[in-house]
Amino acid sequence: MKAGKDKVIAIHYTLTVDGEKVESSHDHDEQLWILLGHGQLIPGLETALEGHEAGDTLSVDVAAADGYGERQEGQVQRMSKKYFPNANRLKPGMVTVLKLKDGGQRAVTVHKVGMSAIDVDLNHPMAGKTLHFDVALGEVRDATEEEIQHGHAHAPGADAH
């Protein structure tokens, strides 16, 4: 079966940027389960995975435009410390997660820490970077109706919700 929209895939991956390993599913020895076509992956990686089958391995370079976008100048914003868990531990250059009003989250980079406010760069930390993925597909299957309704894959043994 080939990977494509409404297919669930299980992958192991390693992400490197500028030759440095950023993260890897091998570090946790757990595959990542993805429902393709529902926005769970950056567009460049999802496109590269389409048409592949279980057992395939591939190396993919994803340009910034197909990853986290180009860096945009003027994206530094001052915010009250109350919006940051562990605000007193944050230092310039650190990446933290900002909780959004709609319930989502956004990765931001700390630019400056003041007495009551923190300046953050709202660009994603990987914006403007070419991403290199080494991927191994472990499984490709049809998504269940429940997975399609939920908009994400359910790993084997995981509790449905």
N, C-alpha and C positions, 0 to 999 in steps of 0.2 A: 504494500500500500504506500502511496506517495503522500508526502506532507503537503498540506494546502489548507484553505479556509475550512473551518469547522472540523479540523483534525486535531487530535491531541498528540503531542510529541513529548518524549522524555529525552532530555539531552544532558550530557556532561559538557562543560565548557571551561575554557580558560580565556580571560580577557587580559590583553597586554596593551599598554599605551607607551609609545616611545621606547619600546623594548623592555619595559618594566611590568611585571605581573601586578595587576590591580586586584583581581579576584578570580576564584576558581571553585567550581562545584566539587572538585576533587578534594578540596580542603575539608569539606564536610561529608564526603563520601555519599552524597545524596544527589540524585538526578534532579534537574529542574523540569517540572511538568508545565507545559504551555498549551493553551488553546489558541491555535493560529487564527488570524483574521479578526481578533478582538482587542487589539491595542496593547497586548501584554509585552511585546518586544519592540525595540526600536525598529523603524521601517527597514533599514538596510539589512539587518540580520534576518528579519522575517522573510524578506524577499529572497535572500540567499538560501534559506532553508526549504523554500517551496520546491516540490518535485523530488526531494530526496527521500530515501527509504531507510528503515531500521538497518543499522550496521554501517551506514555511510559515515565517513569522516570528511570534514572540510575545513579549510582555512579561509577566513573572510576578512577583508579590510573594509571597514565602513567609514566613509567620509563624514565629516562633521554634519553636513546638510542632511544626511540620512541617519544620523545618530541623535545627538542631543542638541543639534543646531549650531550655528555660528555664535561666537561670543558677541554680545551687544554692549557697547559702551554706555555709560550712564545708568547702570542697573544697580548701583549701590543705594540702599535705603536704610534709614535709621528707624529702629523699632525698639519698643519698650522691652526691658529684660523679662517682663512677666510672660512673654510669649515663648520663652525658651526654657525647657527643662535643663537643670544644671547650668544655668546662666553664669554662675560665678566660676565655673570651671573652664569656660570657653576662652580661647586665645586666638589672636589673628592667625589666619591660615587654616584653622580647623574647619571641617565640614560638619554641619549639624542639620537636623531635620526641623523644618518649620511646619507646624500644623495649620492648615488652612480652614477658613470658615465653613467651606462646603464639606469638611470631613477628610479631605485629601491631605497629602503631605508634599513638601517640596524640599529638595536638598539645596542648601545654601552654604556659601563660604563666609566665614567671619572675617570682616575687614578691619574692624576696630571695636574695642570694648571700652565703654565709658562707665560712669558711676550708676546711671539708671537706664542707659540705652546701649544697644549694640548695632553697629553698622554692618550690614550683610550685603554680599554680592548675590543678586538674584539669578545670575546665570547659573545653569547647572554646572557642577564641578568638571564635567566632561565636555562641556560646550567648547566648540572650536578645535576639538581633537579628533584625529583619525584613530579609530578603535580597531584592534586586531583580535579576532576570535578564532580559537581552535575548538571545533565542535565535533562531538560524536553523538549520533542519534541512536538511542537505545531502543526506542519503541515508537511506532506510528499507529494510531487507531482512530476510528470514528469517535467523535464526541457524543456523549449522551445528551438527551434533551435537557436534562437538568444542568449540565455543564454549559450548554449554549445559553440557557436562560440566565444562569449566574454570570456568564461572561468570563469564566476561567476554568481551568482543568482541575479535576480532583485526583490527587495521587492515590494509588492503591493503598487501602488500609486507612486512609484519612477519613475522618467523620464528615459526611455531607452536612450541609447546613440549610 
